[in-house]
């Protein structure tokens, strides 16, 4: 499973997972200085309930750690994941 970092536009980025030319998973954020404001997580219906959303968030957290960024969760999935898992305590705002 290879997530690709994409620049979507002015300070907007995403990690995407594509299969057969179709995006089946994506996590998007706006970069504000040293803060990643994660706004959206998408998983295609046929890929749901297999941990893909968490893997996308894990990848975003690795990116945050590599760049010494913090994450501000706006996406409802990320808000819940931040409450549920201690894995992200080091990147929380």
PyMOL Python script that loads the backbone (N, CA, C, O; Angstrom):
from pymol import cmd

cmd.read_pdbstr("""\
ATOM      1  N   UNK A   1       0.860  -1.166   0.000  1.00  0.00           N
ATOM      2  CA  UNK A   1       0.000   0.000   0.000  1.00  0.00           C
ATOM      3  C   UNK A   1       0.905   1.227   0.000  1.00  0.00           C
ATOM      4  O   UNK A   1       1.668   1.456   0.938  1.00  0.00           O
ATOM      5  N   UNK A   2       0.805   1.999  -1.056  1.00  0.00           N
ATOM      6  CA  UNK A   2       1.658   3.176  -1.188  1.00  0.00           C
ATOM      7  C   UNK A   2       0.812   4.446  -1.265  1.00  0.00           C
ATOM      8  O   UNK A   2       0.041   4.646  -2.204  1.00  0.00           O
ATOM      9  N   UNK A   3       0.977   5.291  -0.255  1.00  0.00           N
ATOM     10  CA  UNK A   3       0.278   6.566  -0.226  1.00  0.00           C
ATOM     11  C   UNK A   3       1.138   7.594  -0.951  1.00  0.00           C
ATOM     12  O   UNK A   3       2.351   7.662  -0.749  1.00  0.00           O
ATOM     13  N   UNK A   4       0.502   8.383  -1.788  1.00  0.00           N
ATOM     14  CA  UNK A   4       1.222   9.419  -2.534  1.00  0.00           C
ATOM     15  C   UNK A   4       0.872  10.785  -1.984  1.00  0.00           C
ATOM     16  O   UNK A   4      -0.298  11.118  -1.795  1.00  0.00           O
ATOM     17  N   UNK A   5       1.908  11.571  -1.730  1.00  0.00           N
ATOM     18  CA  UNK A   5       1.721  12.943  -1.284  1.00  0.00           C
ATOM     19  C   UNK A   5       1.419  13.802  -2.502  1.00  0.00           C
ATOM     20  O   UNK A   5       2.173  13.798  -3.474  1.00  0.00           O
ATOM     21  N   UNK A   6       0.319  14.536  -2.447  1.00  0.00           N
ATOM     22  CA  UNK A   6      -0.085  15.401  -3.557  1.00  0.00           C
ATOM     23  C   UNK A   6      -0.249  16.826  -3.064  1.00  0.00           C
ATOM     24  O   UNK A   6      -0.782  17.063  -1.980  1.00  0.00           O
ATOM     25  N   UNK A   7       0.211  17.769  -3.863  1.00  0.00           N
ATOM     26  CA  UNK A   7      -0.068  19.173  -3.587  1.00  0.00           C
ATOM     27  C   UNK A   7      -1.322  19.524  -4.379  1.00  0.00           C
ATOM     28  O   UNK A   7      -1.342  19.417  -5.605  1.00  0.00           O
ATOM     29  N   UNK A   8      -2.368  19.945  -3.668  1.00  0.00           N
ATOM     30  CA  UNK A   8      -3.660  20.194  -4.298  1.00  0.00           C
ATOM     31  C   UNK A   8      -3.854  21.645  -4.711  1.00  0.00           C
ATOM     32  O   UNK A   8      -4.746  21.952  -5.502  1.00  0.00           O
ATOM     33  N   UNK A   9      -3.049  22.514  -4.196  1.00  0.00           N
ATOM     34  CA  UNK A   9      -3.206  23.933  -4.494  1.00  0.00           C
ATOM     35  C   UNK A   9      -2.556  24.750  -3.408  1.00  0.00           C
ATOM     36  O   UNK A   9      -1.670  24.271  -2.700  1.00  0.00           O
ATOM     37  N   UNK A  10      -2.989  25.964  -3.277  1.00  0.00           N
ATOM     38  CA  UNK A  10      -2.402  26.903  -2.325  1.00  0.00           C
ATOM     39  C   UNK A  10      -2.441  26.346  -0.900  1.00  0.00           C
ATOM     40  O   UNK A  10      -3.484  26.365  -0.245  1.00  0.00           O
ATOM     41  N   UNK A  11      -1.293  25.850  -0.430  1.00  0.00           N
ATOM     42  CA  UNK A  11      -1.133  25.334   0.931  1.00  0.00           C
ATOM     43  C   UNK A  11      -2.044  24.150   1.248  1.00  0.00           C
ATOM     44  O   UNK A  11      -2.253  23.838   2.421  1.00  0.00           O
ATOM     45  N   UNK A  12      -2.588  23.488   0.235  1.00  0.00           N
ATOM     46  CA  UNK A  12      -3.442  22.328   0.459  1.00  0.00           C
ATOM     47  C   UNK A  12      -2.744  21.076  -0.061  1.00  0.00           C
ATOM     48  O   UNK A  12      -2.218  21.043  -1.173  1.00  0.00           O
ATOM     49  N   UNK A  13      -2.760  20.037   0.795  1.00  0.00           N
ATOM     50  CA  UNK A  13      -2.049  18.806   0.488  1.00  0.00           C
ATOM     51  C   UNK A  13      -2.921  17.600   0.809  1.00  0.00           C
ATOM     52  O   UNK A  13      -3.942  17.715   1.488  1.00  0.00           O
ATOM     53  N   UNK A  14      -2.503  16.445   0.309  1.00  0.00           N
ATOM     54  CA  UNK A  14      -3.227  15.206   0.592  1.00  0.00           C
ATOM     55  C   UNK A  14      -2.290  14.020   0.473  1.00  0.00           C
ATOM     56  O   UNK A  14      -1.319  14.039  -0.282  1.00  0.00           O
ATOM     57  N   UNK A  15      -2.607  12.999   1.233  1.00  0.00           N
ATOM     58  CA  UNK A  15      -2.072  11.671   0.966  1.00  0.00           C
ATOM     59  C   UNK A  15      -3.209  10.917   0.317  1.00  0.00           C
ATOM     60  O   UNK A  15      -4.339  10.927   0.807  1.00  0.00           O
ATOM     61  N   UNK A  16      -2.899  10.255  -0.802  1.00  0.00           N
ATOM     62  CA  UNK A  16      -3.922   9.527  -1.536  1.00  0.00           C
ATOM     63  C   UNK A  16      -3.460   8.105  -1.799  1.00  0.00           C
ATOM     64  O   UNK A  16      -2.270   7.836  -1.965  1.00  0.00           O
ATOM     65  N   UNK A  17      -4.421   7.212  -1.831  1.00  0.00           N
ATOM     66  CA  UNK A  17      -4.196   5.835  -2.244  1.00  0.00           C
ATOM     67  C   UNK A  17      -5.038   5.611  -3.490  1.00  0.00           C
ATOM     68  O   UNK A  17      -6.255   5.797  -3.481  1.00  0.00           O
ATOM     69  N   UNK A  18      -4.372   5.211  -4.550  1.00  0.00           N
ATOM     70  CA  UNK A  18      -5.082   4.961  -5.804  1.00  0.00           C
ATOM     71  C   UNK A  18      -4.968   3.491  -6.182  1.00  0.00           C
ATOM     72  O   UNK A  18      -3.940   2.851  -5.961  1.00  0.00           O
ATOM     73  N   UNK A  19      -6.040   2.978  -6.751  1.00  0.00           N
ATOM     74  CA  UNK A  19      -6.068   1.624  -7.298  1.00  0.00           C
ATOM     75  C   UNK A  19      -6.734   1.692  -8.662  1.00  0.00           C
ATOM     76  O   UNK A  19      -7.854   2.187  -8.794  1.00  0.00           O
ATOM     77  N   UNK A  20      -6.047   1.198  -9.660  1.00  0.00           N
ATOM     78  CA  UNK A  20      -6.556   1.177 -11.027  1.00  0.00           C
ATOM     79  C   UNK A  20      -7.011   2.561 -11.480  1.00  0.00           C
ATOM     80  O   UNK A  20      -8.040   2.701 -12.142  1.00  0.00           O
ATOM     81  N   UNK A  21      -6.226   3.592 -11.113  1.00  0.00           N
ATOM     82  CA  UNK A  21      -6.511   4.956 -11.540  1.00  0.00           C
ATOM     83  C   UNK A  21      -7.610   5.657 -10.766  1.00  0.00           C
ATOM     84  O   UNK A  21      -7.992   6.776 -11.109  1.00  0.00           O
ATOM     85  N   UNK A  22      -8.124   5.013  -9.725  1.00  0.00           N
ATOM     86  CA  UNK A  22      -9.213   5.584  -8.933  1.00  0.00           C
ATOM     87  C   UNK A  22      -8.727   5.835  -7.505  1.00  0.00           C
ATOM     88  O   UNK A  22      -8.060   4.988  -6.910  1.00  0.00           O
ATOM     89  N   UNK A  23      -9.065   7.000  -6.963  1.00  0.00           N
ATOM     90  CA  UNK A  23      -8.722   7.302  -5.582  1.00  0.00           C
ATOM     91  C   UNK A  23      -9.661   6.534  -4.663  1.00  0.00           C
ATOM     92  O   UNK A  23     -10.877   6.716  -4.706  1.00  0.00           O
ATOM     93  N   UNK A  24      -9.074   5.658  -3.817  1.00  0.00           N
ATOM     94  CA  UNK A  24      -9.883   4.856  -2.898  1.00  0.00           C
ATOM     95  C   UNK A  24      -9.706   5.314  -1.446  1.00  0.00           C
ATOM     96  O   UNK A  24     -10.435   4.876  -0.556  1.00  0.00           O
ATOM     97  N   UNK A  25      -8.738   6.191  -1.221  1.00  0.00           N
ATOM     98  CA  UNK A  25      -8.526   6.735   0.111  1.00  0.00           C
ATOM     99  C   UNK A  25      -7.772   8.048   0.027  1.00  0.00           C
ATOM    100  O   UNK A  25      -6.902   8.231  -0.824  1.00  0.00           O
ATOM    101  N   UNK A  26      -8.125   8.971   0.937  1.00  0.00           N
ATOM    102  CA  UNK A  26      -7.489  10.281   0.901  1.00  0.00           C
ATOM    103  C   UNK A  26      -7.648  10.969   2.254  1.00  0.00           C
ATOM    104  O   UNK A  26      -8.693  10.878   2.898  1.00  0.00           O
ATOM    105  N   UNK A  27      -6.589  11.658   2.664  1.00  0.00           N
ATOM    106  CA  UNK A  27      -6.656  12.541   3.821  1.00  0.00           C
ATOM    107  C   UNK A  27      -6.085  13.880   3.376  1.00  0.00           C
ATOM    108  O   UNK A  27      -4.991  13.939   2.815  1.00  0.00           O
ATOM    109  N   UNK A  28      -6.828  14.958   3.629  1.00  0.00           N
ATOM    110  CA  UNK A  28      -6.422  16.279   3.122  1.00  0.00           C
ATOM    111  C   UNK A  28      -6.234  17.254   4.272  1.00  0.00           C
ATOM    112  O   UNK A  28      -6.883  17.163   5.314  1.00  0.00           O
ATOM    113  N   UNK A  29      -5.312  18.201   4.040  1.00  0.00           N
ATOM    114  CA  UNK A  29      -5.072  19.231   5.047  1.00  0.00           C
ATOM    115  C   UNK A  29      -4.610  20.523   4.403  1.00  0.00           C
ATOM    116  O   UNK A  29      -4.125  20.552   3.272  1.00  0.00           O
ATOM    117  N   UNK A  30      -4.778  21.586   5.166  1.00  0.00           N
ATOM    118  CA  UNK A  30      -4.241  22.899   4.817  1.00  0.00           C
ATOM    119  C   UNK A  30      -3.064  23.142   5.734  1.00  0.00           C
ATOM    120  O   UNK A  30      -3.158  22.950   6.946  1.00  0.00           O
ATOM    121  N   UNK A  31      -1.957  23.564   5.154  1.00  0.00           N
ATOM    122  CA  UNK A  31      -0.755  23.826   5.928  1.00  0.00           C
ATOM    123  C   UNK A  31      -0.737  25.297   6.338  1.00  0.00           C
ATOM    124  O   UNK A  31      -0.696  26.183   5.484  1.00  0.00           O
ATOM    125  N   UNK A  32      -0.766  25.550   7.631  1.00  0.00           N
ATOM    126  CA  UNK A  32      -0.706  26.902   8.171  1.00  0.00           C
ATOM    127  C   UNK A  32       0.535  26.984   9.052  1.00  0.00           C
ATOM    128  O   UNK A  32       0.504  26.584  10.216  1.00  0.00           O
ATOM    129  N   UNK A  33       1.628  27.505   8.491  1.00  0.00           N
ATOM    130  CA  UNK A  33       2.923  27.551   9.175  1.00  0.00           C
ATOM    131  C   UNK A  33       3.295  26.138   9.613  1.00  0.00           C
ATOM    132  O   UNK A  33       3.488  25.270   8.761  1.00  0.00           O
ATOM    133  N   UNK A  34       3.401  25.881  10.925  1.00  0.00           N
ATOM    134  CA  UNK A  34       3.792  24.558  11.393  1.00  0.00           C
ATOM    135  C   UNK A  34       2.606  23.724  11.880  1.00  0.00           C
ATOM    136  O   UNK A  34       2.772  22.821  12.700  1.00  0.00           O
ATOM    137  N   UNK A  35       1.416  24.029  11.374  1.00  0.00           N
ATOM    138  CA  UNK A  35       0.203  23.301  11.749  1.00  0.00           C
ATOM    139  C   UNK A  35      -0.476  22.721  10.506  1.00  0.00           C
ATOM    140  O   UNK A  35      -0.728  23.425   9.528  1.00  0.00           O
ATOM    141  N   UNK A  36      -0.761  21.434  10.573  1.00  0.00           N
ATOM    142  CA  UNK A  36      -1.536  20.753   9.535  1.00  0.00           C
ATOM    143  C   UNK A  36      -2.985  20.721  10.009  1.00  0.00           C
ATOM    144  O   UNK A  36      -3.303  20.038  10.983  1.00  0.00           O
ATOM    145  N   UNK A  37      -3.859  21.446   9.334  1.00  0.00           N
ATOM    146  CA  UNK A  37      -5.279  21.450   9.688  1.00  0.00           C
ATOM    147  C   UNK A  37      -5.944  20.376   8.824  1.00  0.00           C
ATOM    148  O   UNK A  37      -6.241  20.604   7.651  1.00  0.00           O
ATOM    149  N   UNK A  38      -6.171  19.207   9.419  1.00  0.00           N
ATOM    150  CA  UNK A  38      -6.744  18.087   8.667  1.00  0.00           C
ATOM    151  C   UNK A  38      -8.251  18.265   8.605  1.00  0.00           C
ATOM    152  O   UNK A  38      -8.948  18.270   9.619  1.00  0.00           O
ATOM    153  N   UNK A  39      -8.731  18.413   7.363  1.00  0.00           N
ATOM    154  CA  UNK A  39     -10.129  18.767   7.139  1.00  0.00           C
ATOM    155  C   UNK A  39     -11.003  17.630   6.631  1.00  0.00           C
ATOM    156  O   UNK A  39     -12.226  17.672   6.769  1.00  0.00           O
ATOM    157  N   UNK A  40     -10.372  16.605   6.038  1.00  0.00           N
ATOM    158  CA  UNK A  40     -11.203  15.606   5.371  1.00  0.00           C
ATOM    159  C   UNK A  40     -10.460  14.281   5.279  1.00  0.00           C
ATOM    160  O   UNK A  40      -9.266  14.233   4.983  1.00  0.00           O
ATOM    161  N   UNK A  41     -11.198  13.212   5.539  1.00  0.00           N
ATOM    162  CA  UNK A  41     -10.703  11.855   5.301  1.00  0.00           C
ATOM    163  C   UNK A  41     -11.774  11.132   4.488  1.00  0.00           C
ATOM    164  O   UNK A  41     -12.958  11.149   4.823  1.00  0.00           O
ATOM    165  N   UNK A  42     -11.321  10.501   3.414  1.00  0.00           N
ATOM    166  CA  UNK A  42     -12.246   9.787   2.529  1.00  0.00           C
ATOM    167  C   UNK A  42     -11.745   8.367   2.328  1.00  0.00           C
ATOM    168  O   UNK A  42     -10.556   8.145   2.098  1.00  0.00           O
ATOM    169  N   UNK A  43     -12.660   7.403   2.416  1.00  0.00           N
ATOM    170  CA  UNK A  43     -12.378   6.011   2.081  1.00  0.00           C
ATOM    171  C   UNK A  43     -13.537   5.524   1.228  1.00  0.00           C
ATOM    172  O   UNK A  43     -14.698   5.639   1.622  1.00  0.00           O
ATOM    173  N   UNK A  44     -13.222   4.982   0.062  1.00  0.00           N
ATOM    174  CA  UNK A  44     -14.250   4.446  -0.831  1.00  0.00           C
ATOM    175  C   UNK A  44     -15.035   3.347  -0.113  1.00  0.00           C
ATOM    176  O   UNK A  44     -14.488   2.603   0.701  1.00  0.00           O
ATOM    177  N   UNK A  45     -16.296   3.265  -0.423  1.00  0.00           N
ATOM    178  CA  UNK A  45     -17.199   2.338   0.272  1.00  0.00           C
ATOM    179  C   UNK A  45     -16.668   0.907   0.301  1.00  0.00           C
ATOM    180  O   UNK A  45     -16.754   0.229   1.325  1.00  0.00           O
ATOM    181  N   UNK A  46     -16.126   0.455  -0.813  1.00  0.00           N
ATOM    182  CA  UNK A  46     -15.650  -0.931  -0.878  1.00  0.00           C
ATOM    183  C   UNK A  46     -14.381  -1.163  -0.052  1.00  0.00           C
ATOM    184  O   UNK A  46     -13.982  -2.310   0.144  1.00  0.00           O
ATOM    185  N   UNK A  47     -13.751  -0.110   0.428  1.00  0.00           N
ATOM    186  CA  UNK A  47     -12.526  -0.220   1.230  1.00  0.00           C
ATOM    187  C   UNK A  47     -12.749   0.077   2.707  1.00  0.00           C
ATOM    188  O   UNK A  47     -11.810   0.004   3.500  1.00  0.00           O
ATOM    189  N   UNK A  48     -13.972   0.407   3.084  1.00  0.00           N
ATOM    190  CA  UNK A  48     -14.265   0.769   4.469  1.00  0.00           C
ATOM    191  C   UNK A  48     -14.195  -0.448   5.388  1.00  0.00           C
ATOM    192  O   UNK A  48     -14.328  -1.591   4.951  1.00  0.00           O
ATOM    193  N   UNK A  49     -13.984  -0.169   6.663  1.00  0.00           N
ATOM    194  CA  UNK A  49     -13.916  -1.196   7.713  1.00  0.00           C
ATOM    195  C   UNK A  49     -12.704  -2.113   7.592  1.00  0.00           C
ATOM    196  O   UNK A  49     -12.737  -3.266   8.021  1.00  0.00           O
ATOM    197  N   UNK A  50     -11.624  -1.580   6.995  1.00  0.00           N
ATOM    198  CA  UNK A  50     -10.373  -2.333   6.884  1.00  0.00           C
ATOM    199  C   UNK A  50      -9.196  -1.542   7.451  1.00  0.00           C
ATOM    200  O   UNK A  50      -8.041  -1.900   7.222  1.00  0.00           O
ATOM    201  N   UNK A  51      -9.483  -0.472   8.186  1.00  0.00           N
ATOM    202  CA  UNK A  51      -8.417   0.299   8.813  1.00  0.00           C
ATOM    203  C   UNK A  51      -7.727   1.304   7.917  1.00  0.00           C
ATOM    204  O   UNK A  51      -6.698   1.865   8.297  1.00  0.00           O
ATOM    205  N   UNK A  52      -8.271   1.545   6.733  1.00  0.00           N
ATOM    206  CA  UNK A  52      -7.610   2.452   5.790  1.00  0.00           C
ATOM    207  C   UNK A  52      -7.581   3.895   6.293  1.00  0.00           C
ATOM    208  O   UNK A  52      -6.581   4.588   6.107  1.00  0.00           O
ATOM    209  N   UNK A  53      -8.652   4.355   6.921  1.00  0.00           N
ATOM    210  CA  UNK A  53      -8.669   5.737   7.427  1.00  0.00           C
ATOM    211  C   UNK A  53      -7.565   5.930   8.470  1.00  0.00           C
ATOM    212  O   UNK A  53      -6.891   6.960   8.478  1.00  0.00           O
ATOM    213  N   UNK A  54      -7.383   4.953   9.338  1.00  0.00           N
ATOM    214  CA  UNK A  54      -6.322   5.059  10.352  1.00  0.00           C
ATOM    215  C   UNK A  54      -4.955   5.033   9.698  1.00  0.00           C
ATOM    216  O   UNK A  54      -4.055   5.754  10.130  1.00  0.00           O
ATOM    217  N   UNK A  55      -4.775   4.220   8.667  1.00  0.00           N
ATOM    218  CA  UNK A  55      -3.482   4.176   7.968  1.00  0.00           C
ATOM    219  C   UNK A  55      -3.190   5.516   7.305  1.00  0.00           C
ATOM    220  O   UNK A  55      -2.043   5.964   7.291  1.00  0.00           O
ATOM    221  N   UNK A  56      -4.213   6.157   6.757  1.00  0.00           N
ATOM    222  CA  UNK A  56      -4.034   7.490   6.180  1.00  0.00           C
ATOM    223  C   UNK A  56      -3.627   8.499   7.257  1.00  0.00           C
ATOM    224  O   UNK A  56      -2.722   9.308   7.051  1.00  0.00           O
ATOM    225  N   UNK A  57      -4.299   8.443   8.395  1.00  0.00           N
ATOM    226  CA  UNK A  57      -3.953   9.334   9.499  1.00  0.00           C
ATOM    227  C   UNK A  57      -2.551   9.027  10.016  1.00  0.00           C
ATOM    228  O   UNK A  57      -1.797   9.945  10.339  1.00  0.00           O
ATOM    229  N   UNK A  58      -2.200   7.765  10.097  1.00  0.00           N
ATOM    230  CA  UNK A  58      -0.842   7.389  10.508  1.00  0.00           C
ATOM    231  C   UNK A  58       0.196   8.012   9.578  1.00  0.00           C
ATOM    232  O   UNK A  58       1.222   8.519  10.030  1.00  0.00           O
ATOM    233  N   UNK A  59      -0.079   7.968   8.283  1.00  0.00           N
ATOM    234  CA  UNK A  59       0.854   8.541   7.304  1.00  0.00           C
ATOM    235  C   UNK A  59       0.970  10.050   7.489  1.00  0.00           C
ATOM    236  O   UNK A  59       2.071  10.598   7.426  1.00  0.00           O
ATOM    237  N   UNK A  60      -0.150  10.723   7.716  1.00  0.00           N
ATOM    238  CA  UNK A  60      -0.125  12.170   7.958  1.00  0.00           C
ATOM    239  C   UNK A  60       0.651  12.482   9.235  1.00  0.00           C
ATOM    240  O   UNK A  60       1.376  13.475   9.289  1.00  0.00           O
ATOM    241  N   UNK A  61       0.507  11.648  10.258  1.00  0.00           N
ATOM    242  CA  UNK A  61       1.233  11.858  11.510  1.00  0.00           C
ATOM    243  C   UNK A  61       2.736  11.673  11.313  1.00  0.00           C
ATOM    244  O   UNK A  61       3.528  12.412  11.898  1.00  0.00           O
ATOM    245  N   UNK A  62       3.136  10.707  10.505  1.00  0.00           N
ATOM    246  CA  UNK A  62       4.551  10.520  10.189  1.00  0.00           C
ATOM    247  C   UNK A  62       5.091  11.773   9.499  1.00  0.00           C
ATOM    248  O   UNK A  62       6.176  12.250   9.831  1.00  0.00           O
ATOM    249  N   UNK A  63       4.338  12.296   8.549  1.00  0.00           N
ATOM    250  CA  UNK A  63       4.729  13.524   7.853  1.00  0.00           C
ATOM    251  C   UNK A  63       4.882  14.677   8.845  1.00  0.00           C
ATOM    252  O   UNK A  63       5.846  15.439   8.776  1.00  0.00           O
ATOM    253  N   UNK A  64       3.930  14.800   9.763  1.00  0.00           N
ATOM    254  CA  UNK A  64       3.988  15.860  10.776  1.00  0.00           C
ATOM    255  C   UNK A  64       5.240  15.718  11.629  1.00  0.00           C
ATOM    256  O   UNK A  64       5.929  16.703  11.896  1.00  0.00           O
ATOM    257  N   UNK A  65       5.535  14.504  12.055  1.00  0.00           N
ATOM    258  CA  UNK A  65       6.731  14.275  12.883  1.00  0.00           C
ATOM    259  C   UNK A  65       8.012  14.590  12.131  1.00  0.00           C
ATOM    260  O   UNK A  65       8.931  15.194  12.684  1.00  0.00           O
ATOM    261  N   UNK A  66       8.073  14.181  10.868  1.00  0.00           N
ATOM    262  CA  UNK A  66       9.272  14.424  10.063  1.00  0.00           C
ATOM    263  C   UNK A  66       9.559  15.913   9.890  1.00  0.00           C
ATOM    264  O   UNK A  66      10.713  16.316   9.746  1.00  0.00           O
ATOM    265  N   UNK A  67       8.499  16.731   9.906  1.00  0.00           N
ATOM    266  CA  UNK A  67       8.652  18.168   9.669  1.00  0.00           C
ATOM    267  C   UNK A  67       8.464  19.005  10.934  1.00  0.00           C
ATOM    268  O   UNK A  67       8.443  20.234  10.879  1.00  0.00           O
ATOM    269  N   UNK A  68       8.328  18.325  12.067  1.00  0.00           N
ATOM    270  CA  UNK A  68       8.116  19.001  13.353  1.00  0.00           C
ATOM    271  C   UNK A  68       6.865  19.878  13.328  1.00  0.00           C
ATOM    272  O   UNK A  68       6.873  21.011  13.811  1.00  0.00           O
ATOM    273  N   UNK A  69       5.783  19.326  12.750  1.00  0.00           N
ATOM    274  CA  UNK A  69       4.489  20.005  12.680  1.00  0.00           C
ATOM    275  C   UNK A  69       3.561  19.449  13.749  1.00  0.00           C
ATOM    276  O   UNK A  69       3.803  18.381  14.312  1.00  0.00           O
ATOM    277  N   UNK A  70       2.510  20.184  14.014  1.00  0.00           N
ATOM    278  CA  UNK A  70       1.412  19.728  14.857  1.00  0.00           C
ATOM    279  C   UNK A  70       0.189  19.555  13.963  1.00  0.00           C
ATOM    280  O   UNK A  70       0.138  20.086  12.853  1.00  0.00           O
ATOM    281  N   UNK A  71      -0.793  18.808  14.456  1.00  0.00           N
ATOM    282  CA  UNK A  71      -2.018  18.555  13.700  1.00  0.00           C
ATOM    283  C   UNK A  71      -3.202  19.121  14.465  1.00  0.00           C
ATOM    284  O   UNK A  71      -3.379  18.869  15.657  1.00  0.00           O
ATOM    285  N   UNK A  72      -4.007  19.893  13.745  1.00  0.00           N
ATOM    286  CA  UNK A  72      -5.282  20.365  14.283  1.00  0.00           C
ATOM    287  C   UNK A  72      -6.384  19.580  13.585  1.00  0.00           C
ATOM    288  O   UNK A  72      -6.561  19.718  12.374  1.00  0.00           O
ATOM    289  N   UNK A  73      -7.133  18.753  14.325  1.00  0.00           N
ATOM    290  CA  UNK A  73      -8.178  17.958  13.700  1.00  0.00           C
ATOM    291  C   UNK A  73      -9.465  18.754  13.506  1.00  0.00           C
ATOM    292  O   UNK A  73     -10.009  19.314  14.457  1.00  0.00           O
ATOM    293  N   UNK A  74      -9.941  18.798  12.273  1.00  0.00           N
ATOM    294  CA  UNK A  74     -11.240  19.377  11.957  1.00  0.00           C
ATOM    295  C   UNK A  74     -12.156  18.259  11.455  1.00  0.00           C
ATOM    296  O   UNK A  74     -13.351  18.241  11.748  1.00  0.00           O
ATOM    297  N   UNK A  75     -11.587  17.347  10.711  1.00  0.00           N
ATOM    298  CA  UNK A  75     -12.314  16.172  10.210  1.00  0.00           C
ATOM    299  C   UNK A  75     -12.834  15.357  11.388  1.00  0.00           C
ATOM    300  O   UNK A  75     -12.095  15.099  12.338  1.00  0.00           O
ATOM    301  N   UNK A  76     -14.092  14.953  11.333  1.00  0.00           N
ATOM    302  CA  UNK A  76     -14.708  14.220  12.447  1.00  0.00           C
ATOM    303  C   UNK A  76     -13.975  12.914  12.743  1.00  0.00           C
ATOM    304  O   UNK A  76     -13.849  12.535  13.908  1.00  0.00           O
ATOM    305  N   UNK A  77     -13.489  12.219  11.713  1.00  0.00           N
ATOM    306  CA  UNK A  77     -12.754  10.974  11.955  1.00  0.00           C
ATOM    307  C   UNK A  77     -11.492  11.245  12.772  1.00  0.00           C
ATOM    308  O   UNK A  77     -11.194  10.517  13.718  1.00  0.00           O
ATOM    309  N   UNK A  78     -10.762  12.283  12.410  1.00  0.00           N
ATOM    310  CA  UNK A  78      -9.506  12.596  13.098  1.00  0.00           C
ATOM    311  C   UNK A  78      -9.773  13.044  14.537  1.00  0.00           C
ATOM    312  O   UNK A  78      -9.015  12.697  15.443  1.00  0.00           O
ATOM    313  N   UNK A  79     -10.826  13.799  14.749  1.00  0.00           N
ATOM    314  CA  UNK A  79     -11.198  14.206  16.110  1.00  0.00           C
ATOM    315  C   UNK A  79     -11.419  12.963  16.978  1.00  0.00           C
ATOM    316  O   UNK A  79     -10.902  12.889  18.093  1.00  0.00           O
ATOM    317  N   UNK A  80     -12.174  11.996  16.480  1.00  0.00           N
ATOM    318  CA  UNK A  80     -12.454  10.769  17.223  1.00  0.00           C
ATOM    319  C   UNK A  80     -11.171   9.959  17.426  1.00  0.00           C
ATOM    320  O   UNK A  80     -10.930   9.445  18.519  1.00  0.00           O
ATOM    321  N   UNK A  81     -10.357   9.844  16.388  1.00  0.00           N
ATOM    322  CA  UNK A  81      -9.105   9.077  16.487  1.00  0.00           C
ATOM    323  C   UNK A  81      -8.163   9.699  17.512  1.00  0.00           C
ATOM    324  O   UNK A  81      -7.503   8.978  18.260  1.00  0.00           O
ATOM    325  N   UNK A  82      -8.095  11.018  17.556  1.00  0.00           N
ATOM    326  CA  UNK A  82      -7.243  11.694  18.532  1.00  0.00           C
ATOM    327  C   UNK A  82      -7.707  11.400  19.954  1.00  0.00           C
ATOM    328  O   UNK A  82      -6.888  11.286  20.866  1.00  0.00           O
ATOM    329  N   UNK A  83      -9.012  11.278  20.144  1.00  0.00           N
ATOM    330  CA  UNK A  83      -9.544  10.945  21.469  1.00  0.00           C
ATOM    331  C   UNK A  83      -9.337   9.466  21.801  1.00  0.00           C
ATOM    332  O   UNK A  83      -9.104   9.117  22.958  1.00  0.00           O
ATOM    333  N   UNK A  84      -9.421   8.608  20.802  1.00  0.00           N
ATOM    334  CA  UNK A  84      -9.389   7.164  21.015  1.00  0.00           C
ATOM    335  C   UNK A  84      -7.972   6.606  21.167  1.00  0.00           C
ATOM    336  O   UNK A  84      -7.743   5.716  21.986  1.00  0.00           O
ATOM    337  N   UNK A  85      -7.029   7.119  20.391  1.00  0.00           N
ATOM    338  CA  UNK A  85      -5.685   6.549  20.363  1.00  0.00           C
ATOM    339  C   UNK A  85      -4.657   7.516  20.951  1.00  0.00           C
ATOM    340  O   UNK A  85      -4.703   8.719  20.695  1.00  0.00           O
ATOM    341  N   UNK A  86      -3.745   6.983  21.730  1.00  0.00           N
ATOM    342  CA  UNK A  86      -2.653   7.786  22.302  1.00  0.00           C
ATOM    343  C   UNK A  86      -1.505   7.950  21.297  1.00  0.00           C
ATOM    344  O   UNK A  86      -0.567   8.706  21.551  1.00  0.00           O
ATOM    345  N   UNK A  87      -1.574   7.250  20.164  1.00  0.00           N
ATOM    346  CA  UNK A  87      -0.511   7.272  19.148  1.00  0.00           C
ATOM    347  C   UNK A  87      -0.187   8.691  18.667  1.00  0.00           C
ATOM    348  O   UNK A  87       0.922   8.958  18.205  1.00  0.00           O
ATOM    349  N   UNK A  88      -1.150   9.582  18.776  1.00  0.00           N
ATOM    350  CA  UNK A  88      -1.006  10.894  18.171  1.00  0.00           C
ATOM    351  C   UNK A  88      -0.752  12.019  19.187  1.00  0.00           C
ATOM    352  O   UNK A  88      -0.748  13.195  18.822  1.00  0.00           O
ATOM    353  N   UNK A  89      -0.542  11.660  20.448  1.00  0.00           N
ATOM    354  CA  UNK A  89      -0.374  12.679  21.485  1.00  0.00           C
ATOM    355  C   UNK A  89       0.760  13.654  21.165  1.00  0.00           C
ATOM    356  O   UNK A  89       0.676  14.838  21.493  1.00  0.00           O
ATOM    357  N   UNK A  90       1.812  13.161  20.529  1.00  0.00           N
ATOM    358  CA  UNK A  90       2.972  14.015  20.237  1.00  0.00           C
ATOM    359  C   UNK A  90       2.715  15.018  19.120  1.00  0.00           C
ATOM    360  O   UNK A  90       3.468  15.983  18.990  1.00  0.00           O
ATOM    361  N   UNK A  91       1.682  14.824  18.313  1.00  0.00           N
ATOM    362  CA  UNK A  91       1.415  15.771  17.208  1.00  0.00           C
ATOM    363  C   UNK A  91       0.151  16.588  17.431  1.00  0.00           C
ATOM    364  O   UNK A  91      -0.207  17.424  16.602  1.00  0.00           O
ATOM    365  N   UNK A  92      -0.522  16.347  18.545  1.00  0.00           N
ATOM    366  CA  UNK A  92      -1.723  17.120  18.850  1.00  0.00           C
ATOM    367  C   UNK A  92      -1.368  18.570  19.167  1.00  0.00           C
ATOM    368  O   UNK A  92      -0.316  18.867  19.733  1.00  0.00           O
ATOM    369  N   UNK A  93      -2.280  19.459  18.785  1.00  0.00           N
ATOM    370  CA  UNK A  93      -2.117  20.865  19.177  1.00  0.00           C
ATOM    371  C   UNK A  93      -2.486  20.994  20.628  1.00  0.00           C
ATOM    372  O   UNK A  93      -2.427  22.090  21.186  1.00  0.00           O
TER     373      UNK A  93
END
""", "prot")
cmd.dss("prot")
cmd.show_as("cartoon", "prot")
cmd.util.cbc("prot")
cmd.orient("prot")
